[in-house]
Amino acid sequence: MTSQAPIQKPEQRSLDAVIVGAGFGGLCTAIKLREAGIENFVILEKFGEVGGTWRDNTYPGAACDVQSHLYSFSFAGKPDWNYRYGGQQEIRDYIENTTDEYGIRPFIRFNQEVNGAHFDEQRGVWTLTTENGDVYTTQHFVLATGPLHEPSYPNIPGLDRFQGKVFHSARWDHDYDLTDKNVVSIGTGASAIQYVPEVARQAKKLHVMQRTPAWIIPRDTRAYPAIEKRIFRRLPLLRKLHRARLYWTNESRVWPVFHPSLAKGLQQLTKLFIRHQVNDKETARKLTPSYTMGCKRILISNDYYPAFNRDNVELHTSGIAEIRENSVVTKDGQELPADCIILGTGFVVDPRQYMRGFEVTGVNGHRLQDDWADASRAYMGITVPNYPNFYLLVGPNTGLGHNSIIFMIECQVHYIMECLKLLRQKNADYIDTRQQALDEFDEEVQNNIEGTVWTSGCQSWYQQEDGRNVALWPFSTWKYWLRTRRVDTSKHRFVQCPATVNAEAENA
Ligand code: N01
């Protein structure tokens, strides 16, 4: 062999990358891999279609609370969004069309639920196994499942005895006709406040079980007229300016997060909105939160509060004592007849829980479940020490309450592509983040969370049970953009695995 010959790896890797999940994150990664000339990858998707949360959440009234021109890829603008806030079907269509437009569908293996991933440091490869027994080996492993995919089912006494229909908001049963039914809806988060007005229009009686009210502000929605769509199509620069304006408007909403006194001011205005929208004073009082606005996610709706002016809608706040065969019993002693119970009870958002059936092992026998035993942590929310070439999308502390998560996903995918570039430049097999880098990053993030509105005294899915916020990015999003432009090489190790070192020695 001459020194010019390509280096033969002793073991061929089957794939350059495996992406788990075909939602926005998986799709973005796939598009950017192809742009970089990498075609030897697959996306493993648990279900039979793309779309992630926008495939699963089909409940009536489902829509995004981030403006469509911003809740879409910067590189795949859509000039003809129908509404400022896209509905579920329009967003799902966007994802499906983008998948086809960028030729991603042939790379997707549907109905492949991954249940394990193991890193072999000798060969520098990940081996992923699936529920149907398939095995994939790959150099890079991107986990793009996101935190909002596993429905959270409440542990309410008697729920399993209920004889009527039960379904979760993310598993809506469209074959079940709610017309003239007695319906009990549990939860008053982002999903419930969207379907409650729709269900109220159909059901004979709707009982809304509220544990904690949400702060809900008006939805500044509007339809884009045909002329505006034409302008956006012909003059993409104007569409981009529109997108930029939406981005900066949303970004300004980060201020109340850091200055809870500002949030308290906004809260006074929202109280007026509630009083204006709800006829009954006592109901309005019960719908008004007692925690500082922004501590839990701020919701937007114009038709949730008015739903309580209907004769067939009743708000219950005492809590649920038990569920019987055909009724729900409240803690203040009312027995509510029920044909159907809708669980608007959110998602299992803690990676330690939603990854419990998914064993991930890194170098030196590290198990992600052990390393995350007290909390999930990732450098920039993307990489984890001892798990080389493993990347998370919308990982710990990179969620948002005030702007578009697609912006964060694009930053993360850019960062991953930078890692891949660096590995090639350094002729290394894997990149492994230094523990110190993660510790410092984590400390910075957690310190910045202190004193924000999120720590002002409420319980939300942003926190794990000990109160630690594991979900949100506590800075402006443009700072995240800046910090993910380049990979700081001092924070990582670039490693040639023994097999490559030996092969190079033989080739020399
Ligand atoms: O879930 P949630 P979601 N007994 O966790 C209550 C995104 N999203 O599906 O507040 C009684 O917010 C719980 O009560 P409490 C968005 O990021 C976006 O609505 O914990 N009640 C709460 O009221 C969002 O934040 C969009 O006291 C129980 C509700 O159930 C995230 O998804 C639309 C209970 C759960 O609310 C999750 O939203 C939809 C129990 N045992 C979703 N357990 C848009 O873009 C829970 N609850 C518009």
Boltz pocket constraint, residues with backbone or C-beta under 6 A from the ligand:
constraints:
  - pocket:
      binder: B
      contacts: [[A, 63], [A, 64], [A, 65], [A, 66], [A, 148], [A, 154], [A, 155], [A, 156], [A, 169], [A, 186], [A, 187], [A, 188], [A, 189], [A, 190], [A, 191], [A, 192], [A, 209], [A, 210], [A, 211], [A, 212], [A, 297], [A, 344], [A, 345], [A, 346], [A, 347], [A, 400], [A, 459], [A, 460], [A, 461]]
      max_distance: 6.0
